[in-house]
Amino acid sequence: MTGAAKRVGRGIALRLHREGFQVAIHYGGSESDAREVSELCGGAPIFRANLESVAEIEALFAKVKAECGRLDGLVNNAARFTRFDPLDVTEQDWDFIHSVNLRAVFFCCQQGAKRMLETPDVEGRIVNISSLGGIRPWADHAHYCASKAGVIHMTKALAKAFAPRITVNSVAPGVIPFGEEDTPEVQRWIENTPAKRVGTADDIADGVLYFLRASSYVTGQILAVDGGLSQT
C-alpha cells in the first residue's frame, strides 16, 4: 500500500491489518510514522520509495516481491494536495501534483499488475484512491482536480486492460479533515453534506475493503465515500 504512513493511508493500513490482511507499507519521507504503523500492524514490512521516480517505483515492487512473495492486492493512496488560483499555477506546481497523483499511480498499477500476473492463481485487486475533487470541480484546485479526474478515468481504462485476472476500482473520498474540523471552510462542507458530518479514514477503509473482497465481476467502478456530497 502506497502512502501508508500518515492520515488516511495510516487508517486504511491499520484497518486492513485488523481484517487479517498482510500489509506491506510504503512511505516517502515519514519513516518514523511508517515504523509506528508497522508496529501496529504486527511488524509489517516497510519500504521507502520516491514515487516521483519511475525507477524507484520499479525497484519498490521488486523489493516487495523479494521480501513478501506473491502480490494479491494493491492500494494506491499516496497523493499530494495544494491550493492555487489557476492563473498562478506554475509548471513546477503542476508537476509536483501530477508526478505523484497521476503518473505514479499509473506506474504503480503497471508494476503491481505485472507481479500479480506472474502468479497463475492470483486474482488481483487494485484500488486507487481518487477524490471528490475528481468528480466535482474546485476553482482553486484545478491542477489537483485534473490529477484525480485522471485517476478515475485511468482506473476505468486499466480495468479493461487488466481483465479478467485483475480488477481495478477507485474509492473517491469526500471531506476527510485531520485537525481542521472547526475551520469555517470545513463547517461549510459539513452543512452541504447530506450526512452532516465529515468522513474518517475508517469510512474510506470500508470502501477499500469492499473492492479488495468483491467479486471479479466488480471492476472499473468508482465509489464516492463522501456522505452524499457528490450528489448535491
Phi and psi restraints in degrees (value plus and minus 20) as a CYANA .aco file:
   2 THR   PHI    -105.9   -65.9
   2 THR   PSI     129.8   169.8
   3 GLY   PHI      40.6    80.6
   3 GLY   PSI      25.0    65.0
   4 ALA   PHI    -115.8   -75.8
   4 ALA   PSI     -15.5    24.5
   5 ALA   PHI    -104.7   -64.7
   5 ALA   PSI     -46.1    -6.1
   6 LYS   PHI    -160.9  -120.9
   6 LYS   PSI     142.4   182.4
   7 ARG   PHI      32.1    72.1
   7 ARG   PSI    -150.1  -110.1
   8 VAL   PHI     -80.9   -40.9
   8 VAL   PSI     -60.9   -20.9
   9 GLY   PHI     -79.8   -39.8
   9 GLY   PSI     -62.4   -22.4
  10 ARG   PHI     -79.8   -39.8
  10 ARG   PSI     -67.1   -27.1
  11 GLY   PHI     -81.1   -41.1
  11 GLY   PSI     -60.1   -20.1
  12 ILE   PHI     -86.1   -46.1
  12 ILE   PSI     -64.6   -24.6
  13 ALA   PHI     -79.9   -39.9
  13 ALA   PSI     -64.9   -24.9
  14 LEU   PHI     -83.8   -43.8
  14 LEU   PSI     -59.6   -19.6
  15 ARG   PHI     -86.7   -46.7
  15 ARG   PSI     -62.2   -22.2
  16 LEU   PHI     -81.2   -41.2
  16 LEU   PSI     -60.6   -20.6
  17 HIS   PHI     -82.3   -42.3
  17 HIS   PSI     -64.6   -24.6
  18 ARG   PHI     -81.8   -41.8
  18 ARG   PSI     -49.1    -9.1
  19 GLU   PHI    -107.6   -67.6
  19 GLU   PSI     -16.9    23.1
  20 GLY   PHI      79.0   119.0
  20 GLY   PSI     -15.2    24.8
  21 PHE   PHI     -99.2   -59.2
  21 PHE   PSI     125.3   165.3
  22 GLN   PHI    -107.8   -67.8
  22 GLN   PSI      92.7   132.7
  23 VAL   PHI    -121.7   -81.7
  23 VAL   PSI     114.3   154.3
  24 ALA   PHI    -126.7   -86.7
  24 ALA   PSI     105.6   145.6
  25 ILE   PHI    -124.5   -84.5
  25 ILE   PSI     100.4   140.4
  26 HIS   PHI    -118.9   -78.9
  26 HIS   PSI     125.2   165.2
  27 TYR   PHI    -163.8  -123.8
  27 TYR   PSI     140.8   180.8
  28 GLY   PHI    -121.0   -81.0
  28 GLY   PSI     -86.3   -46.3
  29 GLY   PHI    -143.0  -103.0
  29 GLY   PSI     -25.7    14.3
  30 SER   PHI    -119.6   -79.6
  30 SER   PSI      48.4    88.4
  31 GLU   PHI     -84.7   -44.7
  31 GLU   PSI     -64.3   -24.3
  32 SER   PHI     -82.9   -42.9
  32 SER   PSI     -59.5   -19.5
  33 ASP   PHI     -85.0   -45.0
  33 ASP   PSI     -61.2   -21.2
  34 ALA   PHI     -83.6   -43.6
  34 ALA   PSI     -59.7   -19.7
  35 ARG   PHI     -86.2   -46.2
  35 ARG   PSI     -55.6   -15.6
  36 GLU   PHI     -85.5   -45.5
  36 GLU   PSI     -64.1   -24.1
  37 VAL   PHI     -82.1   -42.1
  37 VAL   PSI     -60.7   -20.7
  38 SER   PHI     -77.1   -37.1
  38 SER   PSI     -66.4   -26.4
  39 GLU   PHI     -81.7   -41.7
  39 GLU   PSI     -61.4   -21.4
  40 LEU   PHI     -90.3   -50.3
  40 LEU   PSI     -39.5     0.5
  41 CYS   PHI    -121.2   -81.2
  41 CYS   PSI       8.4    48.4
  42 GLY   PHI      52.0    92.0
  42 GLY   PSI       9.6    49.6
  43 GLY   PHI      62.4   102.4
  43 GLY   PSI      11.4    51.4
  44 ALA   PHI     -80.0   -40.0
  44 ALA   PSI     124.3   164.3
  45 PRO   PHI     -87.9   -47.9
  45 PRO   PSI     125.2   165.2
  46 ILE   PHI    -138.1   -98.1
  46 ILE   PSI     128.7   168.7
  47 PHE   PHI    -158.6  -118.6
  47 PHE   PSI     109.9   149.9
  48 ARG   PHI    -119.8   -79.8
  48 ARG   PSI     117.9   157.9
  49 ALA   PHI    -178.8  -138.8
  49 ALA   PSI     121.7   161.7
  50 ASN   PHI    -106.5   -66.5
  50 ASN   PSI      88.3   128.3
  51 LEU   PHI     -93.2   -53.2
  51 LEU   PSI     -25.3    14.7
  52 GLU   PHI     -90.7   -50.7
  52 GLU   PSI     -38.6     1.4
  53 SER   PHI    -124.5   -84.5
  53 SER   PSI     100.1   140.1
  54 VAL   PHI     -84.7   -44.7
  54 VAL   PSI     -56.2   -16.2
  55 ALA   PHI     -81.5   -41.5
  55 ALA   PSI     -59.6   -19.6
  56 GLU   PHI     -91.2   -51.2
  56 GLU   PSI     -52.6   -12.6
  57 ILE   PHI     -83.3   -43.3
  57 ILE   PSI     -65.2   -25.2
  58 GLU   PHI     -81.6   -41.6
  58 GLU   PSI     -62.6   -22.6
  59 ALA   PHI     -85.5   -45.5
  59 ALA   PSI     -56.4   -16.4
  60 LEU   PHI     -78.5   -38.5
  60 LEU   PSI     -69.2   -29.2
  61 PHE   PHI     -90.5   -50.5
  61 PHE   PSI     -50.3   -10.3
  62 ALA   PHI     -85.6   -45.6
  62 ALA   PSI     -60.9   -20.9
  63 LYS   PHI     -86.6   -46.6
  63 LYS   PSI     -61.8   -21.8
  64 VAL   PHI     -80.8   -40.8
  64 VAL   PSI     -64.0   -24.0
  65 LYS   PHI     -83.6   -43.6
  65 LYS   PSI     -63.1   -23.1
  66 ALA   PHI     -84.6   -44.6
  66 ALA   PSI     -57.0   -17.0
  67 GLU   PHI    -111.8   -71.8
  67 GLU   PSI     -52.4   -12.4
  68 CYS   PHI    -130.3   -90.3
  68 CYS   PSI     -34.5     5.5
  69 GLY   PHI      63.6   103.6
  69 GLY   PSI    -158.1  -118.1
  70 ARG   PHI     -83.5   -43.5
  70 ARG   PSI     129.3   169.3
  71 LEU   PHI    -134.6   -94.6
  71 LEU   PSI      99.1   139.1
  72 ASP   PHI    -121.2   -81.2
  72 ASP   PSI     -50.5   -10.5
  73 GLY   PHI    -165.7  -125.7
  73 GLY   PSI     134.2   174.2
  74 LEU   PHI    -158.6  -118.6
  74 LEU   PSI     109.3   149.3
  75 VAL   PHI    -135.1   -95.1
  75 VAL   PSI      95.4   135.4
  76 ASN   PHI    -113.9   -73.9
  76 ASN   PSI      79.3   119.3
  77 ASN   PHI    -130.1   -90.1
  77 ASN   PSI     -48.9    -8.9
  78 ALA   PHI     -74.8   -34.8
  78 ALA   PSI     113.6   153.6
  79 ALA   PHI    -181.9  -141.9
  79 ALA   PSI     144.3   184.3
  80 ARG   PHI    -144.2  -104.2
  80 ARG   PSI     136.0   176.0
  81 PHE   PHI    -164.1  -124.1
  81 PHE   PSI     104.2   144.2
  82 THR   PHI    -157.4  -117.4
  82 THR   PSI     144.2   184.2
  83 ARG   PHI    -148.6  -108.6
  83 ARG   PSI     102.6   142.6
  84 PHE   PHI    -167.0  -127.0
  84 PHE   PSI     127.4   167.4
  85 ASP   PHI     -81.7   -41.7
  85 ASP   PSI     111.4   151.4
  86 PRO   PHI     -74.1   -34.1
  86 PRO   PSI     -48.6    -8.6
  87 LEU   PHI     -91.0   -51.0
  87 LEU   PSI     -34.4     5.6
  88 ASP   PHI    -124.7   -84.7
  88 ASP   PSI     -25.6    14.4
  89 VAL   PHI     -88.2   -48.2
  89 VAL   PSI     109.2   149.2
  90 THR   PHI    -119.1   -79.1
  90 THR   PSI     151.3   191.3
  91 GLU   PHI     -79.0   -39.0
  91 GLU   PSI     -58.9   -18.9
  92 GLN   PHI     -86.2   -46.2
  92 GLN   PSI     -59.9   -19.9
  93 ASP   PHI     -81.1   -41.1
  93 ASP   PSI     -65.4   -25.4
  94 TRP   PHI     -82.3   -42.3
  94 TRP   PSI     -69.1   -29.1
  95 ASP   PHI     -86.6   -46.6
  95 ASP   PSI     -54.3   -14.3
  96 PHE   PHI     -77.6   -37.6
  96 PHE   PSI     -62.3   -22.3
  97 ILE   PHI     -96.9   -56.9
  97 ILE   PSI     -71.2   -31.2
  98 HIS   PHI     -92.9   -52.9
  98 HIS   PSI     -46.8    -6.8
  99 SER   PHI     -83.1   -43.1
  99 SER   PSI     -52.3   -12.3
 100 VAL   PHI    -121.2   -81.2
 100 VAL   PSI     -66.2   -26.2
 101 ASN   PHI     -88.5   -48.5
 101 ASN   PSI     -49.8    -9.8
 102 LEU   PHI    -142.6  -102.6
 102 LEU   PSI     -76.4   -36.4
 103 ARG   PHI     -80.8   -40.8
 103 ARG   PSI     -67.2   -27.2
 104 ALA   PHI     -83.6   -43.6
 104 ALA   PSI     -57.3   -17.3
 105 VAL   PHI     -82.0   -42.0
 105 VAL   PSI     -61.8   -21.8
 106 PHE   PHI     -80.8   -40.8
 106 PHE   PSI     -69.8   -29.8
 107 PHE   PHI     -91.9   -51.9
 107 PHE   PSI     -47.7    -7.7
 108 CYS   PHI     -87.7   -47.7
 108 CYS   PSI     -61.4   -21.4
 109 CYS   PHI     -80.0   -40.0
 109 CYS   PSI     -64.9   -24.9
 110 GLN   PHI     -79.5   -39.5
 110 GLN   PSI     -71.6   -31.6
 111 GLN   PHI     -87.8   -47.8
 111 GLN   PSI     -58.7   -18.7
 112 GLY   PHI     -83.2   -43.2
 112 GLY   PSI     -63.2   -23.2
 113 ALA   PHI     -84.0   -44.0
 113 ALA   PSI     -59.2   -19.2
 114 LYS   PHI     -80.8   -40.8
 114 LYS   PSI     -62.5   -22.5
 115 ARG   PHI     -87.6   -47.6
 115 ARG   PSI     -59.6   -19.6
 116 MET   PHI     -84.1   -44.1
 116 MET   PSI     -61.3   -21.3
 117 LEU   PHI     -92.6   -52.6
 117 LEU   PSI     -37.2     2.8
 118 GLU   PHI     -90.5   -50.5
 118 GLU   PSI     -41.5    -1.5
 119 THR   PHI    -125.6   -85.6
 119 THR   PSI      91.1   131.1
 120 PRO   PHI     -75.4   -35.4
 120 PRO   PSI     -55.8   -15.8
 121 ASP   PHI    -112.9   -72.9
 121 ASP   PSI     -13.0    27.0
 122 VAL   PHI    -103.9   -63.9
 122 VAL   PSI     107.7   147.7
 123 GLU   PHI    -124.1   -84.1
 123 GLU   PSI      78.1   118.1
 124 GLY   PHI     -94.3   -54.3
 124 GLY   PSI     135.1   175.1
 125 ARG   PHI    -152.8  -112.8
 125 ARG   PSI     101.5   141.5
 126 ILE   PHI    -136.5   -96.5
 126 ILE   PSI     110.0   150.0
 127 VAL   PHI    -144.8  -104.8
 127 VAL   PSI      98.1   138.1
 128 ASN   PHI    -120.2   -80.2
 128 ASN   PSI     108.3   148.3
 129 ILE   PHI    -105.4   -65.4
 129 ILE   PSI      94.6   134.6
 130 SER   PHI    -120.8   -80.8
 130 SER   PSI    -146.2  -106.2
 131 SER   PHI    -194.1  -154.1
 131 SER   PSI     134.2   174.2
 132 LEU   PHI     -75.9   -35.9
 132 LEU   PSI     -51.3   -11.3
 133 GLY   PHI     -86.0   -46.0
 133 GLY   PSI     -35.6     4.4
 134 GLY   PHI    -106.0   -66.0
 134 GLY   PSI     -29.3    10.7
 135 ILE   PHI    -126.4   -86.4
 135 ILE   PSI     -62.8   -22.8
 136 ARG   PHI    -134.6   -94.6
 136 ARG   PSI     117.1   157.1
 137 PRO   PHI     -96.9   -56.9
 137 PRO   PSI     118.0   158.0
 138 TRP   PHI    -138.5   -98.5
 138 TRP   PSI     101.5   141.5
 139 ALA   PHI     -78.3   -38.3
 139 ALA   PSI     -59.5   -19.5
 140 ASP   PHI    -112.5   -72.5
 140 ASP   PSI      -8.4    31.6
 141 HIS   PHI    -155.7  -115.7
 141 HIS   PSI      15.4    55.4
 142 ALA   PHI     -77.8   -37.8
 142 ALA   PSI     -61.8   -21.8
 143 HIS   PHI     -86.2   -46.2
 143 HIS   PSI     -59.3   -19.3
 144 TYR   PHI     -88.2   -48.2
 144 TYR   PSI     -66.4   -26.4
 145 CYS   PHI     -77.1   -37.1
 145 CYS   PSI     -61.1   -21.1
 146 ALA   PHI     -81.5   -41.5
 146 ALA   PSI     -60.7   -20.7
 147 SER   PHI     -86.0   -46.0
 147 SER   PSI     -61.3   -21.3
 148 LYS   PHI     -97.0   -57.0
 148 LYS   PSI     -52.7   -12.7
 149 ALA   PHI     -84.5   -44.5
 149 ALA   PSI     -56.0   -16.0
 150 GLY   PHI     -82.4   -42.4
 150 GLY   PSI     -60.6   -20.6
 151 VAL   PHI     -80.8   -40.8
 151 VAL   PSI     -61.6   -21.6
 152 ILE   PHI     -83.8   -43.8
 152 ILE   PSI     -67.5   -27.5
 153 HIS   PHI     -90.7   -50.7
 153 HIS   PSI     -56.8   -16.8
 154 MET   PHI     -83.1   -43.1
 154 MET   PSI     -59.0   -19.0
 155 THR   PHI     -75.8   -35.8
 155 THR   PSI     -65.0   -25.0
 156 LYS   PHI     -86.6   -46.6
 156 LYS   PSI     -58.8   -18.8
 157 ALA   PHI     -87.4   -47.4
 157 ALA   PSI     -62.6   -22.6
 158 LEU   PHI     -90.7   -50.7
 158 LEU   PSI     -48.3    -8.3
 159 ALA   PHI     -80.0   -40.0
 159 ALA   PSI     -57.8   -17.8
 160 LYS   PHI     -92.2   -52.2
 160 LYS   PSI     -63.6   -23.6
 161 ALA   PHI     -85.9   -45.9
 161 ALA   PSI     -56.2   -16.2
 162 PHE   PHI    -116.1   -76.1
 162 PHE   PSI     -23.8    16.2
 163 ALA   PHI     -88.1   -48.1
 163 ALA   PSI     131.8   171.8
 164 PRO   PHI    -115.4   -75.4
 164 PRO   PSI     -21.6    18.4
 165 ARG   PHI     -96.0   -56.0
 165 ARG   PSI     -47.8    -7.8
 166 ILE   PHI    -149.4  -109.4
 166 ILE   PSI     111.8   151.8
 167 THR   PHI    -115.0   -75.0
 167 THR   PSI     127.3   167.3
 168 VAL   PHI    -153.1  -113.1
 168 VAL   PSI      97.7   137.7
 169 ASN   PHI    -155.6  -115.6
 169 ASN   PSI     151.3   191.3
 170 SER   PHI    -158.4  -118.4
 170 SER   PSI     120.2   160.2
 171 VAL   PHI    -125.6   -85.6
 171 VAL   PSI     107.4   147.4
 172 ALA   PHI    -130.1   -90.1
 172 ALA   PSI      79.3   119.3
 173 PRO   PHI     -89.5   -49.5
 173 PRO   PSI     130.6   170.6
 174 GLY   PHI    -109.6   -69.6
 174 GLY   PSI    -155.5  -115.5
 175 VAL   PHI    -102.3   -62.3
 175 VAL   PSI      92.8   132.8
 176 ILE   PHI    -145.0  -105.0
 176 ILE   PSI      61.5   101.5
 177 PRO   PHI    -100.6   -60.6
 177 PRO   PSI     132.5   172.5
 178 PHE   PHI    -147.0  -107.0
 178 PHE   PSI      79.8   119.8
 179 GLY   PHI      57.9    97.9
 179 GLY   PSI      -5.9    34.1
 180 GLU   PHI    -145.2  -105.2
 180 GLU   PSI      -2.0    38.0
 181 GLU   PHI     -82.5   -42.5
 181 GLU   PSI     -47.6    -7.6
 182 ASP   PHI    -113.9   -73.9
 182 ASP   PSI     -13.8    26.2
 183 THR   PHI     -95.3   -55.3
 183 THR   PSI     131.1   171.1
 184 PRO   PHI     -77.7   -37.7
 184 PRO   PSI     -57.3   -17.3
 185 GLU   PHI     -83.8   -43.8
 185 GLU   PSI     -65.4   -25.4
 186 VAL   PHI     -86.2   -46.2
 186 VAL   PSI     -58.3   -18.3
 187 GLN   PHI     -81.8   -41.8
 187 GLN   PSI     -56.3   -16.3
 188 ARG   PHI     -86.0   -46.0
 188 ARG   PSI     -60.1   -20.1
 189 TRP   PHI     -81.9   -41.9
 189 TRP   PSI     -62.6   -22.6
 190 ILE   PHI     -82.1   -42.1
 190 ILE   PSI     -62.0   -22.0
 191 GLU   PHI     -81.2   -41.2
 191 GLU   PSI     -52.6   -12.6
 192 ASN   PHI    -110.1   -70.1
 192 ASN   PSI     -24.6    15.4
 193 THR   PHI    -113.9   -73.9
 193 THR   PSI     104.6   144.6
 194 PRO   PHI     -74.1   -34.1
 194 PRO   PSI     -55.3   -15.3
 195 ALA   PHI     -92.7   -52.7
 195 ALA   PSI     -33.7     6.3
 196 LYS   PHI      39.3    79.3
 196 LYS   PSI      15.4    55.4
 197 ARG   PHI    -178.7  -138.7
 197 ARG   PSI     145.7   185.7
 198 VAL   PHI    -103.0   -63.0
 198 VAL   PSI     147.5   187.5
 199 GLY   PHI    -110.8   -70.8
 199 GLY   PSI     150.5   190.5
 200 THR   PHI    -147.3  -107.3
 200 THR   PSI     145.2   185.2
 201 ALA   PHI     -79.8   -39.8
 201 ALA   PSI     -54.2   -14.2
 202 ASP   PHI     -88.4   -48.4
 202 ASP   PSI     -51.9   -11.9
 203 ASP   PHI     -81.1   -41.1
 203 ASP   PSI     -64.0   -24.0
 204 ILE   PHI     -87.2   -47.2
 204 ILE   PSI     -58.9   -18.9
 205 ALA   PHI     -80.6   -40.6
 205 ALA   PSI     -53.4   -13.4
 206 ASP   PHI     -76.6   -36.6
 206 ASP   PSI     -66.0   -26.0
 207 GLY   PHI     -86.2   -46.2
 207 GLY   PSI     -61.3   -21.3
 208 VAL   PHI     -81.3   -41.3
 208 VAL   PSI     -65.8   -25.8
 209 LEU   PHI     -80.9   -40.9
 209 LEU   PSI     -59.8   -19.8
 210 TYR   PHI     -77.9   -37.9
 210 TYR   PSI     -69.2   -29.2
 211 PHE   PHI     -88.8   -48.8
 211 PHE   PSI     -54.3   -14.3
 212 LEU   PHI     -87.3   -47.3
 212 LEU   PSI     -48.2    -8.2
 213 ARG   PHI    -123.1   -83.1
 213 ARG   PSI     -27.8    12.2
 214 ALA   PHI     -90.9   -50.9
 214 ALA   PSI     140.7   180.7
 215 SER   PHI     -78.4   -38.4
 215 SER   PSI     134.1   174.1
 216 SER   PHI     -86.4   -46.4
 216 SER   PSI     -27.5    12.5
 217 TYR   PHI     -99.5   -59.5
 217 TYR   PSI     -29.0    11.0
 218 VAL   PHI    -122.8   -82.8
 218 VAL   PSI      82.5   122.5
 219 THR   PHI    -173.1  -133.1
 219 THR   PSI     132.3   172.3
 220 GLY   PHI      53.9    93.9
 220 GLY   PSI       1.2    41.2
 221 GLN   PHI    -124.3   -84.3
 221 GLN   PSI     130.7   170.7
 222 ILE   PHI    -137.5   -97.5
 222 ILE   PSI     100.5   140.5
 223 LEU   PHI    -129.2   -89.2
 223 LEU   PSI      90.2   130.2
 224 ALA   PHI    -102.3   -62.3
 224 ALA   PSI      94.1   134.1
 225 VAL   PHI    -124.9   -84.9
 225 VAL   PSI      64.6   104.6
 226 ASP   PHI    -162.4  -122.4
 226 ASP   PSI      -3.5    36.5
 227 GLY   PHI      44.6    84.6
 227 GLY   PSI      -0.7    39.3
 228 GLY   PHI      68.3   108.3
 228 GLY   PSI     -15.9    24.1
 229 LEU   PHI     -83.0   -43.0
 229 LEU   PSI     -54.2   -14.2
 230 SER   PHI     -88.3   -48.3
 230 SER   PSI     -33.2     6.8
 231 GLN   PHI    -117.9   -77.9
 231 GLN   PSI     -18.2    21.8
